[in-house]
């Protein structure tokens, strides 16, 4: 029973934080971005970055839901771990390459 409650609390917490970040108000929760100077943060599209990171956190929160059920087969724990690692690596590579979240400067 404790496992179900703990997993449910963390799942709800992750999903709620994901929506908070996705709304654009949780930019200060994004590691690295929150430690940047105001001038450096001004170079990035904060809204797009928050939406992307929010979706990642929501996805992990949703993947947490089945972990609290005792009848979940053992392979789900392995699949969950692999999925979270893959999502983390993808999010890190995607957000740090290709200047995807840099603001476009117009020199008109």
MIMI-171930 format. One record per residue: residue in three letters; x, y, z negated of N, C-alpha, C, O in turn. Coordinates in steps of 0.001 Angstrom, whole numbers. Layout:
BEGIN
<node code="ala" n_px="X" n_py="Y" n_pz="Z" ca_px="X" ca_py="Y" ca_pz="Z" c_px="X" c_py="Y" c_pz="Z" o_px="X" o_py="Y" o_pz="Z"/>
...
This chain:
BEGIN
<node code="unk" n_px="815" n_py="-1195" n_pz="0" ca_px="0" ca_py="0" ca_pz="0" c_px="862" c_py="1262" c_pz="0" o_px="532" o_py="2251" o_pz="655"/>
<node code="unk" n_px="1968" n_py="1215" n_pz="-743" ca_px="2869" ca_py="2361" ca_pz="-808" c_px="3461" c_py="2664" c_pz="567" o_px="3625" o_py="3825" o_pz="943"/>
<node code="unk" n_px="3778" n_py="1604" n_pz="1312" ca_px="4340" ca_py="1776" ca_pz="2654" c_px="3344" c_py="2484" c_pz="3565" o_px="3724" o_py="3360" o_pz="4343"/>
<node code="unk" n_px="2086" n_py="2110" n_pz="3472" ca_px="1051" ca_py="2719" ca_pz="4315" c_px="906" c_py="4204" c_pz="3984" o_px="844" o_py="5041" o_pz="4884"/>
<node code="unk" n_px="852" n_py="4525" n_pz="2705" ca_px="686" ca_py="5922" ca_pz="2285" c_px="1903" c_py="6751" c_pz="2684" o_px="1756" o_py="7851" o_pz="3218"/>
<node code="unk" n_px="3090" n_py="6238" n_pz="2432" ca_px="4311" ca_py="6964" ca_pz="2772" c_px="4408" c_py="7213" c_pz="4268" o_px="4718" o_py="8322" o_pz="4704"/>
<node code="unk" n_px="4141" n_py="6181" n_pz="5046" ca_px="4207" ca_py="6320" ca_pz="6502" c_px="3150" c_py="7301" c_pz="6992" o_px="3426" o_py="8110" o_pz="7878"/>
<node code="unk" n_px="1958" n_py="7243" n_pz="6436" ca_px="891" ca_py="8169" ca_pz="6838" c_px="1269" c_py="9610" c_pz="6515" o_px="1041" o_py="10510" o_pz="7324"/>
<node code="unk" n_px="1846" n_py="9831" n_pz="5333" ca_px="2251" ca_py="11186" ca_pz="4944" c_px="3309" c_py="11721" c_pz="5899" o_px="3202" o_py="12852" o_pz="6373"/>
<node code="unk" n_px="4338" n_py="10908" n_pz="6188" ca_px="5396" ca_py="11368" ca_pz="7087" c_px="4885" c_py="11548" c_pz="8509" o_px="5313" o_py="12468" o_pz="9206"/>
<node code="unk" n_px="3988" n_py="10693" n_pz="8941" ca_px="3422" ca_py="10832" ca_pz="10278" c_px="2641" c_py="12134" c_pz="10404" o_px="2812" o_py="12879" o_pz="11368"/>
<node code="unk" n_px="1779" n_py="12403" n_pz="9421" ca_px="999" ca_py="13650" ca_pz="9428" c_px="1931" c_py="14854" c_pz="9342" o_px="1711" o_py="15862" o_pz="10014"/>
<node code="unk" n_px="2969" n_py="14751" n_pz="8515" ca_px="3935" ca_py="15839" ca_pz="8379" c_px="4638" c_py="16125" c_pz="9707" o_px="4760" o_py="17280" o_pz="10114"/>
<node code="unk" n_px="5098" n_py="15071" n_pz="10377" ca_px="5767" ca_py="15262" ca_pz="11663" c_px="4832" c_py="15869" c_pz="12695" o_px="5221" o_py="16786" o_pz="13418"/>
<node code="unk" n_px="3607" n_py="15370" n_pz="12772" ca_px="2657" ca_py="15897" ca_pz="13761" c_px="2319" c_py="17358" c_pz="13442" o_px="2256" o_py="18192" o_pz="14345"/>
<node code="unk" n_px="2105" n_py="17664" n_pz="12169" ca_px="1798" ca_py="19052" ca_pz="11780" c_px="2969" c_py="19983" c_pz="12085" o_px="2774" o_py="21077" o_pz="12614"/>
<node code="unk" n_px="4187" n_py="19549" n_pz="11749" ca_px="5363" ca_py="20365" ca_pz="12068" c_px="5537" c_py="20511" c_pz="13576" o_px="5941" o_py="21567" o_pz="14063"/>
<node code="unk" n_px="5230" n_py="19453" n_pz="14304" ca_px="5309" ca_py="19520" ca_pz="15760" c_px="4375" c_py="20567" c_pz="16337" o_px="4761" o_py="21336" o_pz="17218"/>
<node code="unk" n_px="3135" n_py="20596" n_pz="15835" ca_px="2183" ca_py="21605" ca_pz="16305" c_px="2602" c_py="23007" c_pz="15873" o_px="2404" o_py="23978" o_pz="16604"/>
<node code="unk" n_px="3180" n_py="23100" n_pz="14684" ca_px="3660" ca_py="24405" ca_pz="14201" c_px="4797" c_py="24921" c_pz="15083" o_px="4818" o_py="26093" o_pz="15457"/>
<node code="unk" n_px="5730" n_py="24048" n_pz="15407" ca_px="6840" ca_py="24441" ca_pz="16294" c_px="6295" c_py="24739" c_pz="17688" o_px="6689" o_py="25723" o_pz="18313"/>
<node code="unk" n_px="5391" n_py="23890" n_pz="18174" ca_px="4822" ca_py="24057" ca_pz="19516" c_px="4100" c_py="25394" c_pz="19659" o_px="4055" o_py="25964" o_pz="20749"/>
<node code="unk" n_px="3541" n_py="25892" n_pz="18569" ca_px="2824" ca_py="27175" ca_pz="18618" c_px="3775" c_py="28363" c_pz="18772" o_px="3340" o_py="29471" o_pz="19085"/>
<node code="unk" n_px="5082" n_py="28131" n_pz="18550" ca_px="6057" ca_py="29202" ca_pz="18681" c_px="6435" c_py="29843" c_pz="17358" o_px="7362" o_py="30651" o_pz="17303"/>
<node code="unk" n_px="5734" n_py="29495" n_pz="16299" ca_px="6007" ca_py="30085" ca_pz="14993" c_px="7112" c_py="29351" c_pz="14244" o_px="7665" o_py="29882" o_pz="13281"/>
<node code="unk" n_px="7438" n_py="28143" n_pz="14674" ca_px="8421" ca_py="27340" ca_pz="13954" c_px="9803" c_py="27355" c_pz="14576" o_px="10554" o_py="26390" o_pz="14432"/>
<node code="unk" n_px="10153" n_py="28427" n_pz="15262" ca_px="11470" ca_py="28497" ca_pz="15909" c_px="12587" c_py="28344" c_pz="14891" o_px="13661" o_py="27841" o_pz="15220"/>
<node code="unk" n_px="12346" n_py="28772" n_pz="13662" ca_px="13372" ca_py="28734" ca_pz="12625" c_px="13661" c_py="27301" c_pz="12162" o_px="14616" o_py="27072" o_pz="11419"/>
<node code="unk" n_px="12843" n_py="26340" n_pz="12597" ca_px="13077" ca_py="24935" ca_pz="12257" c_px="13969" c_py="24226" c_pz="13276" o_px="14376" o_py="23087" o_pz="13048"/>
<node code="unk" n_px="14273" n_py="24875" n_pz="14384" ca_px="15087" ca_py="24257" ca_pz="15432" c_px="16559" c_py="24463" c_pz="15097" o_px="17071" o_py="25582" o_pz="15127"/>
<node code="unk" n_px="17227" n_py="23358" n_pz="14779" ca_px="18631" ca_py="23417" ca_pz="14376" c_px="19485" c_py="23987" c_pz="15504" o_px="19287" o_py="23653" o_pz="16672"/>
<node code="unk" n_px="20410" n_py="24827" n_pz="15157" ca_px="21287" ca_py="25452" ca_pz="16141" c_px="20705" c_py="26769" c_pz="16628" o_px="21385" o_py="27795" o_pz="16633"/>
<node code="unk" n_px="19446" n_py="26731" n_pz="17037" ca_px="18796" ca_py="27952" ca_pz="17511" c_px="18597" c_py="28919" c_pz="16351" o_px="18782" o_py="30126" o_pz="16504"/>
<node code="unk" n_px="18221" n_py="28388" n_pz="15198" ca_px="17964" ca_py="29252" ca_pz="14055" c_px="19235" c_py="29851" c_pz="13471" o_px="19171" o_py="30855" o_pz="12761"/>
<node code="unk" n_px="20375" n_py="29260" n_pz="13753" ca_px="21647" ca_py="29763" ca_pz="13229" c_px="22324" c_py="30742" c_pz="14193" o_px="23338" o_py="31353" o_pz="13855"/>
<node code="unk" n_px="21760" n_py="30885" n_pz="15387" ca_px="22329" ca_py="31793" ca_pz="16375" c_px="22054" c_py="33244" c_pz="15974" o_px="21114" o_py="33539" o_pz="15235"/>
<node code="unk" n_px="22891" n_py="34125" n_pz="16477" ca_px="22666" ca_py="35545" ca_pz="16223" c_px="21421" c_py="35999" c_pz="16992" o_px="20991" o_py="35344" o_pz="17941"/>
<node code="unk" n_px="20863" n_py="37112" n_pz="16575" ca_px="19666" ca_py="37630" ca_pz="17232" c_px="19944" c_py="37916" c_pz="18713" o_px="19085" o_py="37706" o_pz="19569"/>
<node code="unk" n_px="21138" n_py="38390" n_pz="18990" ca_px="21540" ca_py="38669" ca_pz="20368" c_px="21586" c_py="37384" c_pz="21196" o_px="21140" o_py="37367" o_pz="22344"/>
<node code="unk" n_px="22124" n_py="36315" n_pz="20616" ca_px="22213" ca_py="35026" ca_pz="21312" c_px="20821" c_py="34416" c_pz="21512" o_px="20533" o_py="33851" o_pz="22567"/>
<node code="unk" n_px="19967" n_py="34532" n_pz="20500" ca_px="18602" ca_py="34002" ca_pz="20622" c_px="17819" c_py="34746" c_pz="21706" o_px="16926" o_py="34173" o_pz="22331"/>
<node code="unk" n_px="18150" n_py="36008" n_pz="21927" ca_px="17476" ca_py="36797" ca_pz="22946" c_px="17726" c_py="36305" c_pz="24357" o_px="16990" o_py="36660" o_pz="25277"/>
<node code="unk" n_px="18745" n_py="35499" n_pz="24539" ca_px="19071" ca_py="34959" ca_pz="25865" c_px="18200" c_py="33763" c_pz="26239" o_px="18222" o_py="33314" o_pz="27385"/>
<node code="unk" n_px="17434" n_py="33246" n_pz="25281" ca_px="16654" ca_py="32033" ca_pz="25508" c_px="15162" c_py="32313" c_pz="25531" o_px="14678" o_py="33238" o_pz="24877"/>
<node code="unk" n_px="14444" n_py="31506" n_pz="26288" ca_px="12985" ca_py="31570" ca_pz="26336" c_px="12471" c_py="30791" c_pz="25126" o_px="12310" o_py="29572" o_pz="25174"/>
<node code="unk" n_px="12220" n_py="31518" n_pz="24049" ca_px="11847" ca_py="30907" ca_pz="22769" c_px="10561" c_py="30098" c_pz="22879" o_px="10448" o_py="29024" o_pz="22289"/>
<node code="unk" n_px="9607" n_py="30603" n_pz="23623" ca_px="8317" ca_py="29926" ca_pz="23748" c_px="8479" c_py="28559" c_pz="24433" o_px="7908" o_py="27569" o_pz="23975"/>
<node code="unk" n_px="9248" n_py="28501" n_pz="25520" ca_px="9455" ca_py="27241" ca_pz="26233" c_px="10241" c_py="26248" c_pz="25371" o_px="9929" o_py="25057" o_pz="25354"/>
<node code="unk" n_px="11248" n_py="26734" n_pz="24665" ca_px="12047" ca_py="25872" ca_pz="23795" c_px="11177" c_py="25307" c_pz="22669" o_px="11260" o_py="24119" o_pz="22357"/>
<node code="unk" n_px="10358" n_py="26143" n_pz="22070" ca_px="9475" ca_py="25688" ca_pz="20989" c_px="8461" c_py="24660" c_pz="21495" o_px="8185" o_py="23674" o_pz="20811"/>
<node code="unk" n_px="7913" n_py="24881" n_pz="22675" ca_px="6961" ca_py="23919" ca_pz="23233" c_px="7619" c_py="22564" c_pz="23452" o_px="7026" o_py="21533" o_pz="23136"/>
<node code="unk" n_px="8829" n_py="22554" n_pz="23986" ca_px="9525" ca_py="21299" ca_pz="24247" c_px="9847" c_py="20560" c_pz="22946" o_px="9549" o_py="19373" o_pz="22816"/>
<node code="unk" n_px="10446" n_py="21251" n_pz="21998" ca_px="10822" ca_py="20618" ca_pz="20733" c_px="9573" c_py="20186" c_pz="19969" o_px="9583" o_py="19138" o_pz="19323"/>
<node code="unk" n_px="8511" n_py="20965" n_pz="20030" ca_px="7251" ca_py="20593" ca_pz="19390" c_px="6705" c_py="19291" c_pz="19937" o_px="6242" o_py="18444" o_pz="19174"/>
<node code="unk" n_px="6755" n_py="19121" n_pz="21251" ca_px="6287" ca_py="17875" ca_pz="21876" c_px="7130" c_py="16683" c_pz="21436" o_px="6602" o_py="15591" o_pz="21227"/>
<node code="unk" n_px="8430" n_py="16889" n_pz="21296" ca_px="9315" ca_py="15813" ca_pz="20845" c_px="8954" c_py="15395" c_pz="19420" o_px="8860" o_py="14202" o_pz="19131"/>
<node code="unk" n_px="8752" n_py="16356" n_pz="18539" ca_px="8435" ca_py="16055" ca_pz="17135" c_px="7057" c_py="15391" c_pz="17028" o_px="6885" o_py="14459" o_pz="16243"/>
<node code="unk" n_px="6089" n_py="15853" n_pz="17798" ca_px="4760" ca_py="15235" ca_pz="17795" c_px="4849" c_py="13782" c_pz="18263" o_px="4221" o_py="12901" o_pz="17675"/>
<node code="unk" n_px="5617" n_py="13532" n_pz="19306" ca_px="5785" ca_py="12172" ca_pz="19821" c_px="6358" c_py="11244" c_pz="18752" o_px="5874" o_py="10126" o_pz="18576"/>
<node code="unk" n_px="7372" n_py="11698" n_pz="18048" ca_px="7964" ca_py="10873" ca_pz="16991" c_px="6950" c_py="10647" c_pz="15868" o_px="6882" o_py="9550" o_pz="15313"/>
<node code="unk" n_px="6171" n_py="11658" n_pz="15532" ca_px="5135" ca_py="11514" ca_pz="14510" c_px="4084" c_py="10485" c_pz="14888" o_px="3638" o_py="9708" o_pz="14044"/>
<node code="unk" n_px="3690" n_py="10476" n_pz="16146" ca_px="2701" ca_py="9505" ca_pz="16619" c_px="3303" c_py="8097" c_pz="16618" o_px="2613" o_py="7134" o_pz="16283"/>
<node code="unk" n_px="4559" n_py="7969" n_pz="16982" ca_px="5215" ca_py="6656" ca_pz="16968" c_px="5352" c_py="6100" c_pz="15547" o_px="5470" o_py="4888" o_pz="15364"/>
<node code="unk" n_px="5338" n_py="6973" n_pz="14553" ca_px="5434" ca_py="6540" ca_pz="13152" c_px="4175" c_py="5827" c_pz="12657" o_px="4255" o_py="4993" o_pz="11755"/>
<node code="unk" n_px="3038" n_py="6138" n_pz="13225" ca_px="1757" ca_py="5648" ca_pz="12714" c_px="1722" c_py="4127" c_pz="12521" o_px="1364" o_py="3678" o_pz="11432"/>
<node code="unk" n_px="2073" n_py="3319" n_pz="13516" ca_px="1974" ca_py="1860" ca_pz="13339" c_px="2970" c_py="1268" c_pz="12332" o_px="2786" o_py="133" o_pz="11895"/>
<node code="unk" n_px="4001" n_py="1999" n_pz="11962" ca_px="5001" ca_py="1439" ca_pz="11059" c_px="4450" c_py="1120" c_pz="9672" o_px="5003" o_py="264" o_pz="8982"/>
<node code="unk" n_px="3396" n_py="1773" n_pz="9254" ca_px="2841" ca_py="1541" ca_pz="7931" c_px="1962" c_py="309" c_pz="7828" o_px="1620" o_py="-122" o_pz="6727"/>
<node code="unk" n_px="1602" n_py="-248" n_pz="8944" ca_px="720" ca_py="-1416" ca_pz="8942" c_px="1570" c_py="-2670" c_pz="8739" o_px="2507" o_py="-2919" o_pz="9496"/>
<node code="unk" n_px="1243" n_py="-3443" n_pz="7729" ca_px="2033" ca_py="-4632" ca_pz="7405" c_px="1998" c_py="-5673" c_pz="8515" o_px="2942" o_py="-6449" o_pz="8669"/>
<node code="unk" n_px="933" n_py="-5696" n_pz="9277" ca_px="810" ca_py="-6716" ca_pz="10311" c_px="1596" c_py="-6381" c_pz="11581" o_px="1576" o_py="-7143" o_pz="12547"/>
<node code="unk" n_px="2280" n_py="-5252" n_pz="11572" ca_px="3079" ca_py="-4891" ca_pz="12742" c_px="4208" c_py="-5903" c_pz="12876" o_px="4923" o_py="-6193" o_pz="11917"/>
<node code="unk" n_px="4349" n_py="-6424" n_pz="14063" ca_px="5381" ca_py="-7435" ca_pz="14296" c_px="6767" c_py="-6824" c_pz="14167" o_px="6947" o_py="-5620" o_pz="14348"/>
<node code="unk" n_px="7741" n_py="-7665" n_pz="13852" ca_px="9102" ca_py="-7207" ca_pz="13602" c_px="9731" c_py="-6475" c_pz="14773" o_px="10571" o_py="-5597" o_pz="14572"/>
<node code="unk" n_px="9340" n_py="-6821" n_pz="15994" ca_px="9955" ca_py="-6170" ca_pz="17151" c_px="9601" c_py="-4697" c_pz="17227" o_px="10341" o_py="-3929" o_pz="17840"/>
<node code="unk" n_px="8469" n_py="-4265" n_pz="16612" ca_px="8095" ca_py="-2855" ca_pz="16691" c_px="9095" c_py="-1982" c_pz="15950" o_px="9365" o_py="-857" o_pz="16370"/>
<node code="unk" n_px="9651" n_py="-2489" n_pz="14845" ca_px="10656" ca_py="-1726" ca_pz="14102" c_px="11867" c_py="-1462" c_pz="14992" o_px="12406" o_py="-355" o_pz="15012"/>
<node code="unk" n_px="12287" n_py="-2485" n_pz="15723" ca_px="13425" ca_py="-2336" ca_pz="16633" c_px="13050" c_py="-1401" c_pz="17780" o_px="13827" o_py="-523" o_pz="18155"/>
<node code="unk" n_px="11853" n_py="-1598" n_pz="18333" ca_px="11399" ca_py="-749" ca_pz="19440" c_px="11281" c_py="703" c_pz="18982" o_px="11651" o_py="1618" o_pz="19717"/>
<node code="unk" n_px="10764" n_py="918" n_pz="17764" ca_px="10636" ca_py="2268" ca_pz="17224" c_px="12006" c_py="2925" c_pz="17105" o_px="12189" o_py="4072" o_pz="17514"/>
<node code="unk" n_px="12960" n_py="2199" n_pz="16546" ca_px="14312" ca_py="2740" ca_pz="16384" c_px="14922" c_py="3098" c_pz="17728" o_px="15492" o_py="4176" o_pz="17890"/>
<node code="unk" n_px="14802" n_py="2192" n_pz="18691" ca_px="15349" ca_py="2440" ca_pz="20027" c_px="14647" c_py="3632" c_pz="20675" o_px="15300" o_py="4480" o_pz="21283"/>
<node code="unk" n_px="13319" n_py="3701" n_pz="20549" ca_px="12569" ca_py="4817" ca_pz="21140" c_px="12958" c_py="6155" c_pz="20528" o_px="13155" o_py="7132" o_pz="21251"/>
<node code="unk" n_px="13070" n_py="6211" n_pz="19209" ca_px="13422" ca_py="7473" ca_pz="18553" c_px="14835" c_py="7890" c_pz="18943" o_px="15083" o_py="9070" o_pz="19192"/>
<node code="unk" n_px="15764" n_py="6937" n_pz="18997" ca_px="17117" ca_py="7268" ca_pz="19448" c_px="17116" c_py="7752" c_pz="20896" o_px="17786" o_py="8730" o_pz="21226"/>
<node code="unk" n_px="16367" n_py="7069" n_pz="21756" ca_px="16297" ca_py="7468" ca_pz="23163" c_px="15670" c_py="8851" c_pz="23317" o_px="16151" o_py="9671" o_pz="24099"/>
<node code="unk" n_px="14601" n_py="9108" n_pz="22572" ca_px="13951" ca_py="10421" ca_pz="22630" c_px="14903" c_py="11500" c_pz="22128" o_px="14993" o_py="12576" o_pz="22719"/>
<node code="unk" n_px="15610" n_py="11216" n_pz="21044" ca_px="16571" ca_py="12183" ca_pz="20497" c_px="17697" c_py="12490" c_pz="21461" o_px="18063" o_py="13650" o_pz="21651"/>
<node code="unk" n_px="18245" n_py="11450" n_pz="22069" ca_px="19327" ca_py="11654" ca_pz="23043" c_px="18808" c_py="12411" c_pz="24260" o_px="19453" o_py="13344" o_pz="24737"/>
<node code="unk" n_px="17623" n_py="12003" n_pz="24769" ca_px="17040" ca_py="12699" ca_pz="25914" c_px="16801" c_py="14174" c_pz="25598" o_px="17159" o_py="15047" o_pz="26389"/>
<node code="unk" n_px="16198" n_py="14451" n_pz="24444" ca_px="15884" ca_py="15839" ca_pz="24071" c_px="17151" c_py="16668" c_pz="23946" o_px="17191" o_py="17823" o_pz="24371"/>
<node code="unk" n_px="18185" n_py="16076" n_pz="23362" ca_px="19448" ca_py="16790" ca_pz="23192" c_px="20100" c_py="17092" c_pz="24540" o_px="20551" o_py="18212" o_pz="24780"/>
<node code="unk" n_px="20146" n_py="16099" n_pz="25408" ca_px="20762" ca_py="16299" ca_pz="26722" c_px="19920" c_py="17255" c_pz="27565" o_px="20454" o_py="18170" o_pz="28193"/>
<node code="unk" n_px="18614" n_py="17043" n_pz="27578" ca_px="17727" ca_py="17874" ca_pz="28394" c_px="17781" c_py="19344" c_pz="27985" o_px="17823" o_py="20233" o_pz="28836"/>
<node code="unk" n_px="17780" n_py="19591" n_pz="26680" ca_px="17732" ca_py="20977" ca_pz="26223" c_px="19082" c_py="21678" c_pz="26294" o_px="19136" o_py="22907" o_pz="26261"/>
<node code="unk" n_px="20157" n_py="20931" n_pz="26389" ca_px="21484" ca_py="21554" ca_pz="26392" c_px="22175" c_py="21557" c_pz="27754" o_px="23317" o_py="22004" o_pz="27866"/>
<node code="unk" n_px="21500" n_py="21065" n_pz="28780" ca_px="22100" ca_py="21073" ca_pz="30116" c_px="21189" c_py="21819" c_pz="31084" o_px="19979" o_py="21901" o_pz="30871"/>
<node code="unk" n_px="21751" n_py="22338" n_pz="32105" ca_px="20982" ca_py="22959" ca_pz="33171" c_px="20374" c_py="24308" c_pz="32854" o_px="19571" o_py="24809" o_pz="33641"/>
<node code="unk" n_px="20724" n_py="24915" n_pz="31737" ca_px="20185" ca_py="26229" ca_pz="31361" c_px="18666" c_py="26288" c_pz="31483" o_px="18116" o_py="27296" o_pz="31927"/>
<node code="unk" n_px="17997" n_py="25226" n_pz="31095" ca_px="16547" ca_py="25138" ca_pz="31237" c_px="15790" c_py="26176" c_pz="30414" o_px="14714" o_py="26624" o_pz="30809"/>
<node code="unk" n_px="16341" n_py="26547" n_pz="29295" ca_px="15624" ca_py="27447" ca_pz="28396" c_px="16235" c_py="28842" c_pz="28350" o_px="15840" o_py="29665" o_pz="27524"/>
<node code="unk" n_px="17188" n_py="29110" n_pz="29225" ca_px="17751" ca_py="30462" ca_pz="29313" c_px="16782" c_py="31356" c_pz="30065" o_px="16123" o_py="30924" o_pz="31011"/>
<node code="unk" n_px="16703" n_py="32599" n_pz="29637" ca_px="15845" ca_py="33560" ca_pz="30330" c_px="16456" c_py="33896" c_pz="31679" o_px="17675" o_py="33996" o_pz="31821"/>
<node code="unk" n_px="15602" n_py="34067" n_pz="32650" ca_px="16044" ca_py="34443" ca_pz="33983" c_px="16165" c_py="35954" c_pz="34030" o_px="15215" o_py="36669" o_pz="33710"/>
<node code="unk" n_px="17325" n_py="36439" n_pz="34425" ca_px="17544" ca_py="37881" ca_pz="34517" c_px="17230" c_py="38358" c_pz="35930" o_px="17754" o_py="37829" o_pz="36910"/>
<node code="unk" n_px="16380" n_py="39352" n_pz="36015" ca_px="16039" ca_py="39936" ca_pz="37310" c_px="16904" c_py="41189" c_pz="37514" o_px="16902" o_py="42093" o_pz="36678"/>
<node code="unk" n_px="17624" n_py="41231" n_pz="38603" ca_px="18457" ca_py="42386" ca_pz="38933" c_px="17842" c_py="43144" c_pz="40091" o_px="18508" o_py="43434" o_pz="41085"/>
<node code="unk" n_px="16562" n_py="43464" n_pz="39955" ca_px="15868" ca_py="44183" ca_pz="41052" c_px="16197" c_py="45635" c_pz="41037" o_px="15708" o_py="46387" o_pz="41880"/>
